[in-house]
Amino acid sequence: MSTLFYSHSDCRQHDMGPGHPECPQRLDAISDHLLATGLDIALQHMDAPMATIEQLQRAHSAGYVMQLKDLLEQVRDSGQPKALDPDTLACPGTWHAALRAAGAAVAATDEVVAGRARNAFCAVRPPGHHATRDETMGFCFFNNVAVAARHALDAHGLQRVAIVDFDVHHGNGTEDIIAGDERIVMCSFFQHPLYPYSGGVPKGTNMVNVPVAPYTRGPELRQIIESMWMPRLDEFRPQMLFVSAGFDAHREDDLGQLGLVEADYEWITRRLVDVAARHAQGRIVSCLEGGYALSALGRSVAAHLRVLADM
């Protein structure tokens, strides 16, 4: 079975302005590197559909979804960008981009659960893991991974799923949404202290939060994963894995101060594939989160995908 690669041109229409690190060129860096390395032809390319309101409300409050819908449609119709917080700007293309990003994760879940693909990667933006149940923040509007995880549980009837987040920033939005939902275990590491300055005290017993100091390198993080993530994942026996794949812990990325390299992302992905093979029939859906040094982003995503595609 193939590895699916979801994206859509609408995801490039979300633009928060010159100099903003979360830029459309991130997707270009990924696609260009995949083409240059020949990995592109090993993937089955899929257009991301738009998420439905019902799907979004599995992770977000109904009031939040409708309020954000109204706001983003007003921005689209007026053509005037609007800042939602100091980091997060809505532009005319944001509404459709956000729907495609969440929709990719849902569609990938459908295909992988149905057995039509082994796994999937969603090269989408805006990212999602800072979006809480009822708040935009940190470049994020809808929480793509949380929407997909709840879709697997509520629409497909899975009983246990895991979320793994290796972004340099704590996935506070995902934690806010799924803390206390014992059908989900979330494992993450993140630089601390660093935006959003959370995660040191988990909000629920279903969280494995591992704050790490600036300048932590790959060998230390591999030990953390083996000693703290793996026992919990094997005990939980997830029927599907969802990955918040942030590549801003790379040593070349200026938004954090961790020291991962491509070989570390390859190793992490291989360990997740091992867990999925043992417990989840190999089922993984991975969604792009951070990663802002464009060359490092392209190389790191390729390392991630080579393992997913078993190349």
N, C-alpha and C positions, 0 to 999 in steps of 0.2 A: 504493500500500500504506500501511497505517496504522502509527502508532506505538503500541506496546503499553505499558500502564501496569499493572505488577504491584504488588499489595499484598495484605494480609490482616488481618483484625481481630485475629488472634493476635499480630501484631507490636506491638499496643498493650498486650498483657497482660504484656509484659516491663517491669518497673518497678523501678528501682534506688533508689527512695526520694525523699522530698521534697528539692527543691533540687538534685538531680542533673541536670547539663546534658543528658545523653543520656536524654531523657524521652519518654513517649508523645505529648505535645503537639507534638512535632516533626512527626509525621505529620499531625496535625490542622491545623497551620499550612500545610502543603503543600496538603492537600485543600481547605481553606477558600479559599486564594488562587486555586487553579485554578477553583473554582466561581465566585468573585467576578469573575474576569476572563473567564469563558466558555471558557477553554482546556480545561476538563474535557470538553466535548462533542466536542473534536477527537481525543480519545484513545480507544483501545479498552481498556476495563478488564478485567483478568484477575485471578482469585484465584490467589495463590501456592500451589503444592502444597508438600508436605514433601519435602525432600531425602532420599535413601536413604543408608544407611550406605556402600554401595559408592561413591556419588558423592562423599561427604565424604572418603573415603579416597584419592581421587585427589590431594588437596592435603595431607591430614593423615595422620600415622601411624595405623596401626590401633589401637595401644595408646592413643593420645591420644583418638581418637574414642570408643572403648568406655569409657574411664575417665570422660570428660566426660559421656557418655550416662548412665552409672550415677549420677554425682553429681547431674546435673540432674533425673533421675527421682526420686532420693531427696528432693531439695528440693521437687519438685512434690508428691510423696506426703505429705511431712511438713508442708507448708505453712510451713516455716521458711526464711527467706532465709539465704544463706551468702555471705560475702565471699570472693572468689577472689584478689583483690589489693586494694590501697588504692583503686583506681578502679572495680573491676568486681565487681558483686554479682549473684548468681543468685537469682531469686525463683521462685515456683511456675509462673509463665507463661513462664519463660525457655526451657525445652527446646523447646516447640512454636514459639515465636517464632524461635529460632535455626534450626530446621529449615525454617521458611517462608522466612526470609531467604535461605538458601542455595538452597532449592528454587526460589525465584523466579528467581534468576540462571540456574539450570540450565534451567528451563522456557522462559525468554526466549531462551536460546541455541538450544534445539530449534526454536522457532518462527522465529527469524531465519535460522538455517542452512537450514531447509526452504523459505524464501522466502515464508512466509505473512505476514511483516511485514518492514518495512524496518529497523526498529530497535526498541528497547525501553528503558524506564526502570523500575527496581525501587525503589519507595518502601517500603523495608523497614528494619527494625531488629530486633536489634542490628546495628551495622555490622561490618565484617570485616577491614579492612586491617592491623590490628595483631596479629591472630591468626597465630601462627607455625605451623610444621608440628606442634609438640607443646606449645603453651603458649597459654593465654588471657592477654590483657592489653589495657589501653587501651579498655575497654568492649566488646571483641570476643571472640567465642567460636569461630565458624567463619569462614574467610576466603572470603566469598561470591564475590568476583571470581576468586580463584585456583581455586576449585572449578569455576566456570563455564569459565574458560580451559582448564583441563585436560580438562573435559568436551568442549569443542569439538575438542581435539586427539585425545583417546583414544577418545571415543565416535563422533565424526563424521568423524574422519580428516583434519581440516585439518592443514596442515603448518607454518603460521606464523601466530601471533596476537600482537597487541600489547596491552599493558596501559598505560593512561595514568592517572596519579594526580595530581589537582590539589588534594588536601586540604592544609591548612596544616601538618599533621603528616606526617612521613615514614612511608610504608607499609612499615614494617620487617617485618611479618609476610609480606606478599606477596613482598618481596625474599628473605626466608629460604626461602620455598617454591620460588620459581622461579629463583633465582640459579644460573647454570650450565646451565639448560635452554635450549638454543640454538633451540628452536622458539618461544620467547617473547622479545620485547623489551619492557622496561618503561621508560617515560619518566615522570619526576616532577619537580616542584619542591616545596620545603617550606621553611618557616622554620627557620633554624638559627643558634644553638642553641635548641632547643625539644624537649619530649617527642616521641619517646622517645630523643632525644639520639643519633641514629644517622644513617647515610646518607652521611656525609661521604666515606667510602671505600667505593665499591661492592663488593659481594660477588662480582660476576661481570661478565664482559665484555658480557653482555646487558642491563646496567643503564645508563640515562642518568639519573643522579642530579644534581639541580641545587639545592644548598643556597643559600638566599637570606637576606639580613639582615632583621631586623625593620624594619618600616615601608617595605618595598619596595612600590611601587605598580604599577598596571596597565601603564603604558607600558613599564617595565623588564621585567616578566614577559612581555609580548608579544614583546619583542626576544629574550628567552631562548628562548621557544618556537620562534620563526622560525629562530634560529641553531643551536639545540642539539637540539630534538626533531625538527623537520621533516626535516632531512637524513637522520637515522637511520631515521625511519619510511619515507621514500621509498626508501632503500637496502634496507630489510628487506622491503618490500612485503607487509605483513600481509594475511592473507585474512579477518581479522575483528578488530574493535577492542573491547576491554573497558575501561570507564571506572570508576575509583574516584572518584565524584563527591562530593567533600567541599566544602562551601560555607562552611567556617570561616575561609577566607582573606579573607572579606568584612570591610570596614573597621569594620562595626558589631559584629563578633563578638569577645567578650572572651577567648576561649580562645587567640587568637593576636594578632599585631600586624602582619599584612599589610594591604594597602589595596585589595583588589579591590572592584569594584562590579558590578552586574548586567550592564552593557555589556561588562565583561571576560569574564564567564562566557559571554555570548552569542558573543563573538569567539572564545574558546577552542573552544567547541562547533562553531562554523562551520569552524574549521581542521581539527578532527577529522573532521567530515562530509566535507570536501574530501579528506582522506587516504583515508577509507573509500570514497568514490566512485571514486578513482583505482585502488585496489588490492583492495578487499574487497567489491565489489558493493554498497556502501553499508551493510554489516552492522556494527551497533554495539549492544552491550548495556551500559547504564550502571546502576550501583548506587549508592544513597545511602550516603555515609560520614558525615563530620562536617557541622556546621552547627548552631549552638546559639542564635543570635540569631533568634528565631522569625519575626519579620516579614521580616528579610533572607533567611532560609532560604526562605520561601515565594516571595518575589520572584525569588530567584536560580534556584530550581528551575524556575520558570515561564520564565525567560529561556533556560535550558538546553533545556527542552521545546519552546519555540517554534521553535528551530532544528531539533531532531530531527524535529518534525512538519511542518517546512517551512511555517510560518505567518508 
